[in-house]
Amino acid sequence: MKKRMFIALMVAVGMMLPLSAFGAADFTLGGYIKMETIWDSTQVNKNLLQYIARNNDANFQHGRLKFTAENTRMNFTIKGPKLWGATTTGFIEWDFDNHSNEYIMTGTPGGGWASPHKARIGLRHAMFRLNWPETELMMGQYWSLLTEEVPETANFGACTTAGQPFLREPQIRISQMFGIGPGKMTASFALAQPTNGLWGLQVNGTQAGTNPYGSESSETPKIVARVKYDADLWGKAAFWGAPRPFSVRVGGAWWRERFRRFAADPAAAANGQVFGNNNFTAAYVSSRDQQYLNHWLVEGSVFIPVIPTTTKNLAGTASLLTQWWVGAGLDGYFEDFATTASYLNYVSGAGVAANPLIGDRQLVQRFGGFVQAQYYFTNQWYTNIVWGINRAFGVDQDRWIGDTTANDPVKTNQHYYATLWYQPIKALKFGLEYTYVRTDYFQKRTTNSQISDYGENHRMMFCGFFYF
């Protein structure tokens, strides 16, 4: 009997502890419902987080219509008690878009559709902060330090793979603010998850048929640093609906990755491809040994109030936002993909089963950026125009070897957006958008008698938000 009373008492205490902890916190529910209607001229995914298939690929070059509410988001903001002289807050956000290509068609045209109604809950942010007057310590999953200048387009994948480093990552971050002149400077430093080898690829790359990319074979955390300066020099202009002063920032990231050695399988078909005149040429390929390579990214951005305001009235204001970057191995920032972010630089071999082409691993170098111009006709009607580009450089086509048959390296990817926004009240917002996307490939590819080295997509999109 005493034992049962003791167990009941412990259970009661265990239930009271979390209740007392929650009692010290203030929870606020927020988010929005978003409905999207999209027509594309090709078989691209919903957020344009991919390259466009070549114009002679019949499986992808036909239009389709999509309706979705998967980008609906909900969040909790938690205000906690004071600790060590700092205010404590937490933030959890989720949506129903778990970033899968649920609309992509496989096989012949007209067949192979996956279900278009399999929305899945996906964690976006889960972090907490300790804030002192001029210092902040943050832990959890949140935007990368290099992903805070996102263009305001109806499509949430704006310029991803075409100029916008885009990533939410688990990290430990510390920021320090300094007052300088009329503005403030904030220096931030973070240790984050090394995000190479995305998309759930295998890491056991020891023979043909398995994947030779890095994935979890990371040797260091990602080291990220950024300095930004904000100053109200001549007034403010709108950034995502709120007045913002002139600001400039510079940042960078570095992490080290181990690529495992892989070998051609003589019993299998040719497992790689090399550049040819009008098409890829199949060949047996292998890497010389495992290698340690350095991913890196340097970026800078500036926000300029072109036609400013000194009040909260945004009517008649205009702004310019631009961001530019350069780096290598950028699959970790969605500016490339794990299968195309590296290649083998030819060393020896003939490309046959008995004597495969041997290469050393190289990370593809890319530069890119975007420009956004925005103008407010009234406080309810405004428009923005965005152009973004991602371009590879330093790839020697005479010595390039692809190590899987699916590897199709991209030279340039571009996004163009024109969006008209209408927000009659704070809780409602509507957008109408036209998008043009073009992907240029290094190598031409034939289909029957047609040759193509680029793909393009046209999109019309309408969206509606209800904020709560």
C-alpha positions in Angstrom: 0.0 0.0 0.0 2.8 2.4 0.9 4.5 1.6 -2.3 1.4 2.5 -4.3 1.0 5.8 -2.4 4.7 6.6 -3.1 4.3 5.9 -6.8 1.1 8.0 -7.0 2.9 10.9 -5.2 5.8 10.7 -7.6 3.5 10.8 -10.6 1.7 13.8 -9.1 5.0 15.6 -8.5 6.1 14.8 -12.1 2.9 16.3 -13.5 3.2 19.4 -11.4 6.7 20.2 -12.4 6.0 20.9 -16.1 2.9 22.8 -15.1 4.9 25.1 -12.9 7.4 25.6 -15.6 4.7 26.4 -18.2 3.2 28.8 -15.7 6.3 31.0 -16.0 6.1 31.3 -19.7 3.8 33.3 -22.1 2.7 31.4 -25.2 1.5 33.2 -28.4 0.1 31.4 -31.4 0.8 32.9 -34.8 1.1 32.0 -38.5 -1.0 32.2 -41.6 -3.1 30.1 -44.0 -1.8 30.3 -47.6 -3.6 29.2 -50.7 -1.6 28.9 -54.0 -2.8 28.4 -57.5 0.0 27.7 -60.0 0.3 27.0 -63.7 3.7 25.9 -65.1 4.7 25.2 -68.6 6.9 22.3 -67.5 7.0 19.6 -64.7 8.8 21.6 -62.1 8.1 21.3 -58.3 6.0 23.7 -56.4 8.7 26.0 -55.0 11.0 25.9 -58.1 13.7 24.2 -56.0 15.2 22.4 -59.0 16.8 23.0 -62.4 14.5 23.0 -65.5 14.7 19.9 -67.7 15.9 20.4 -71.2 13.5 21.6 -73.8 13.7 18.3 -75.7 12.7 16.2 -72.7 9.1 15.1 -73.5 8.5 13.8 -70.0 8.8 17.3 -68.5 7.9 19.7 -71.3 4.2 20.1 -71.0 2.1 22.3 -68.7 0.1 21.5 -65.6 -2.1 23.2 -63.0 -1.6 22.9 -59.2 -3.6 24.0 -56.2 -2.1 23.7 -52.7 -2.3 25.0 -49.2 0.8 23.2 -48.0 2.8 26.4 -47.3 0.4 27.2 -44.5 2.4 27.9 -41.4 1.9 27.9 -37.6 4.2 29.0 -34.8 4.5 29.4 -31.1 6.4 32.2 -29.5 7.3 31.6 -25.9 8.4 34.3 -23.6 10.2 32.8 -20.6 11.5 34.1 -17.3 14.6 36.2 -16.8 17.9 34.3 -16.5 21.4 35.7 -15.7 20.0 39.1 -16.5 18.8 38.1 -19.9 15.3 37.8 -21.3 14.5 34.3 -22.6 12.3 33.5 -25.6 11.6 30.5 -27.7 10.2 30.0 -31.2 8.8 26.9 -32.9 7.4 27.0 -36.4 6.1 24.3 -38.7 4.4 24.0 -42.1 2.8 21.2 -44.1 5.3 21.2 -47.0 8.0 18.6 -46.2 9.9 19.5 -49.3 9.3 16.4 -51.4 8.7 16.4 -55.2 5.2 15.1 -54.8 4.0 16.5 -58.1 6.9 15.3 -60.3 5.9 12.9 -63.0 7.9 9.8 -63.8 7.9 7.6 -66.8 6.0 8.4 -70.0 3.8 11.4 -70.3 0.4 10.8 -68.7 1.6 8.2 -66.2 3.6 7.8 -62.9 1.9 10.6 -60.9 2.4 10.5 -57.2 -0.5 11.7 -54.9 -0.9 15.5 -55.0 -2.6 15.5 -51.6 0.1 14.1 -49.2 0.9 17.2 -47.3 3.3 16.4 -44.4 4.2 18.5 -41.3 7.7 19.8 -41.6 9.8 21.5 -38.9 11.0 24.9 -40.0 12.3 26.6 -36.9 12.9 25.4 -33.3 15.2 27.7 -31.3 15.5 29.7 -28.1 17.3 33.0 -27.3 18.9 34.7 -24.3 19.0 38.4 -24.9 21.0 41.0 -23.0 21.0 44.7 -23.9 23.7 44.3 -26.6 24.3 40.5 -26.7 22.3 37.6 -28.0 22.9 33.8 -27.6 20.7 31.6 -29.8 20.5 27.8 -30.0 18.4 25.6 -32.3 17.2 25.5 -35.9 16.8 28.8 -37.6 17.8 30.7 -40.7 21.4 30.6 -41.6 23.3 33.9 -41.0 23.6 34.0 -44.8 19.9 33.6 -45.4 18.1 36.7 -44.2 17.7 38.8 -47.3 14.8 36.8 -48.9 13.0 38.4 -51.9 9.3 39.1 -51.4 7.8 37.0 -54.1 4.6 34.8 -54.1 6.8 31.8 -54.7 8.7 30.9 -51.5 11.6 29.4 -53.5 12.5 32.7 -55.0 16.0 32.6 -56.5 16.9 29.4 -54.7 19.3 27.6 -57.1 19.4 31.0 -58.8 21.1 33.5 -56.6 19.6 33.3 -53.1 21.6 31.1 -50.5 18.7 29.5 -48.7 18.9 27.4 -45.6 17.5 26.7 -42.1 20.1 24.9 -40.0 20.7 23.7 -36.5 23.2 26.1 -35.0 24.7 27.8 -31.9 25.0 31.5 -32.6 26.2 34.5 -30.6 25.7 38.1 -31.7 27.1 41.3 -30.4 25.8 44.8 -31.2 27.9 48.0 -31.3 26.8 51.5 -31.7 28.7 53.2 -34.5 27.9 56.7 -35.7 24.2 57.1 -36.6 23.6 53.4 -36.7 24.5 50.1 -35.2 26.8 47.2 -36.2 26.1 43.6 -35.3 28.8 40.9 -35.5 27.6 37.3 -35.4 29.3 34.0 -35.2 27.8 30.5 -35.5 28.7 26.8 -35.4 26.2 25.0 -37.6 25.4 21.6 -39.1 27.6 20.9 -42.2 24.9 20.6 -44.8 26.6 18.9 -47.7 25.1 15.8 -49.3 21.5 16.9 -49.1 18.4 15.0 -50.3 19.0 11.8 -48.3 21.7 10.4 -50.5 23.5 7.2 -49.6 27.0 7.6 -48.2 28.4 4.1 -48.9 30.0 5.0 -52.2 32.3 2.0 -52.8 31.1 0.6 -56.1 28.9 1.3 -59.1 25.2 1.6 -58.1 25.9 3.3 -54.8 26.3 7.0 -54.2 29.8 8.5 -53.8 28.8 11.8 -52.3 29.7 13.0 -48.8 26.5 13.3 -46.8 27.3 12.6 -43.2 31.1 12.3 -43.9 31.7 15.8 -42.6 35.0 16.5 -40.9 34.1 19.9 -39.2 31.0 21.9 -38.2 30.0 24.7 -40.5 31.7 27.9 -39.4 29.6 31.0 -40.2 30.3 34.6 -39.5 28.6 37.9 -40.5 28.9 41.6 -39.9 26.0 43.9 -40.7 25.5 47.7 -40.3 22.1 49.4 -40.2 21.7 53.2 -40.2 18.7 55.6 -40.8 20.7 58.0 -43.0 17.9 59.5 -45.1 14.8 57.6 -44.1 13.4 54.2 -44.6 11.6 52.0 -47.2 9.6 48.8 -47.0 11.1 45.4 -46.5 8.4 42.7 -46.2 5.9 45.4 -45.2 7.9 47.1 -42.5 10.0 50.3 -42.7 13.7 49.5 -42.9 16.7 51.8 -43.0 19.9 51.5 -45.2 21.8 48.4 -44.3 24.9 46.5 -45.6 26.3 43.2 -44.6 29.1 40.8 -45.4 29.3 37.2 -44.3 30.9 33.8 -45.1 30.8 30.1 -44.3 33.3 27.2 -44.4 33.2 23.5 -43.7 35.2 20.5 -44.6 33.9 17.2 -46.1 35.4 13.8 -46.8 34.5 12.3 -50.1 34.8 8.5 -50.1 36.7 6.6 -52.8 34.5 4.7 -55.2 35.5 2.2 -57.9 34.0 1.2 -61.2 32.2 -2.2 -61.2 33.5 -4.3 -64.2 30.4 -6.5 -64.0 28.1 -3.5 -64.4 27.4 -1.2 -67.4 29.4 1.9 -67.7 28.8 3.9 -64.5 29.8 7.4 -65.6 29.8 9.9 -68.4 32.1 12.5 -70.0 31.6 15.4 -72.3 31.2 14.7 -76.0 30.5 16.7 -79.1 26.7 16.6 -79.1 26.0 14.3 -76.2 27.4 12.6 -73.1 29.7 9.6 -73.7 29.3 6.7 -71.3 32.5 5.4 -69.6 33.7 3.4 -66.7 34.9 5.9 -64.1 36.5 5.7 -60.6 38.0 8.1 -58.1 41.7 7.8 -57.2 41.3 7.9 -53.4 39.2 9.5 -50.7 39.6 13.2 -50.5 39.1 16.1 -48.1 37.6 19.1 -49.7 36.6 22.6 -48.4 33.2 24.0 -49.0 33.0 27.8 -48.7 30.8 30.7 -49.4 31.3 34.5 -49.2 28.4 36.8 -49.7 27.4 40.5 -49.3 24.2 42.4 -49.6 22.9 46.0 -49.4 19.4 47.4 -48.8 18.9 51.0 -50.2 15.8 53.1 -49.5 15.6 54.8 -52.9 12.4 56.8 -52.2 12.3 56.9 -48.4 9.8 57.8 -45.7 10.3 59.2 -42.2 6.9 57.8 -41.0 5.1 54.5 -41.1 3.4 55.6 -44.3 4.9 53.4 -47.1 2.9 55.0 -50.0 5.2 56.3 -52.7 8.3 54.6 -51.3 10.8 52.5 -53.3 13.7 50.3 -52.3 16.5 48.3 -53.9 17.8 45.1 -52.4 20.7 43.2 -53.9 22.9 40.3 -52.7 25.9 38.6 -54.4 28.1 35.7 -53.5 30.8 33.3 -54.6 31.8 29.9 -53.3 32.4 26.2 -54.0 30.4 23.1 -53.2 27.1 25.0 -52.7 24.7 22.1 -52.4 24.7 23.0 -48.7 22.9 26.3 -49.5 20.5 25.0 -52.2 22.5 26.7 -54.9 23.4 23.3 -56.4 22.6 19.6 -55.8 24.8 16.9 -54.3 24.9 15.1 -57.6 26.2 18.1 -59.5 28.1 20.1 -56.9 31.3 18.1 -57.6 33.0 16.3 -60.4 36.2 14.3 -61.1 39.1 15.9 -62.7 40.8 13.5 -65.2 44.0 11.9 -64.1 44.4 8.7 -66.1 42.6 5.8 -67.8 40.8 4.9 -71.0 37.2 4.6 -69.7 36.8 0.9 -70.3 36.1 -1.9 -67.7 39.7 -3.0 -67.5 41.1 0.5 -67.4 38.5 3.0 -66.1 38.9 6.8 -66.1 40.5 7.9 -62.8 39.8 11.3 -61.4 40.3 13.5 -58.4 37.3 15.1 -56.8 36.7 18.8 -57.4 34.0 21.0 -56.0 32.1 23.1 -58.6 32.7 26.8 -58.1 29.8 29.2 -58.6 28.9 32.9 -58.3 25.5 34.5 -58.2 23.1 36.9 -56.7 19.8 38.7 -57.1 18.4 42.2 -57.4 14.9 43.2 -56.1 13.3 46.5 -56.9 10.1 47.3 -55.0 7.6 50.2 -55.2 4.5 51.0 -53.1 1.7 52.7 -55.0 -0.3 53.0 -51.8 -0.2 51.3 -48.4 -2.3 48.5 -49.9 -0.9 48.1 -53.5 2.7 47.5 -54.2 4.9 45.6 -56.7 8.3 44.1 -56.9 10.6 42.8 -59.7 13.3 40.3 -59.0 16.1 38.8 -61.1 18.5 36.1 -59.8 21.4 34.2 -61.4 23.7 31.3 -60.5 26.7 30.6 -62.8 29.4 28.0 -62.6 33.0 28.9 -63.5 36.4 27.2 -63.7 35.0 23.9 -65.0 37.3 22.4 -67.7 35.1 20.5 -70.1 38.0 18.7 -71.6 38.9 17.1 -68.2 35.5 16.7 -66.6 34.2 13.3 -65.6 30.7 12.6 -64.3 30.7 9.7 -61.8 27.0 8.7 -62.1 24.8 8.4 -65.1 22.4 10.9 -63.6 25.0 13.6 -63.3 24.0 16.5 -65.6 26.1 19.6 -64.7 24.4 23.0 -64.9 26.3 26.1 -66.2 23.7 28.8 -65.4 20.3 29.1 -63.7 18.2 32.2 -63.8 14.9 33.3 -62.2 12.8 36.4 -63.2 9.8 37.5 -61.1 7.2 40.2 -61.5 4.7 40.4 -58.6 1.7 42.6 -57.9 0.6 42.7 -54.2 -2.6 43.8 -52.6 -3.1 43.9 -48.8 -6.4 45.6 -47.9 -6.1 44.9 -44.2 -3.3 43.5 -42.0 -4.9 40.0 -41.9 -5.3 39.5 -45.7 -2.8 39.7 -48.5 -3.1 38.6 -52.2 -0.4 38.2 -54.8 -0.4 37.7 -58.6 3.0 36.7 -60.1 4.7 35.8 -63.4 7.9 33.9 -63.3 10.4 32.9 -66.0 13.1 30.3 -65.3 15.9 29.3 -67.6 18.6 26.6 -67.0 21.6 26.3 -69.3 23.7 23.1 -69.3 27.4 22.6 -70.1 26.7 19.8 -72.5 24.2 19.4 -75.3 22.0 16.3 -75.2 20.2 14.7 -78.1 16.7 13.2 -78.1 16.0 11.5 -81.4 17.1 14.2 -83.9 16.7 17.2 -81.5 19.6 18.8 -79.6 19.1 21.0 -76.5 21.4 22.5 -74.0 18.9 24.5 -72.0 15.4 24.3 -70.5 12.9 27.0 -69.6 9.7 27.3 -67.6 6.9 29.9 -67.6 4.7 30.2 -64.4 1.6 32.1 -63.5 0.8 32.1 -59.8 -1.9 33.5 -57.5 -1.8 33.3 -53.8 -3.8 34.4 -50.8 -2.8 34.8 -47.1 -4.8 35.0 -44.0 -2.6 36.0 -41.0 -3.5 35.2 -37.4 
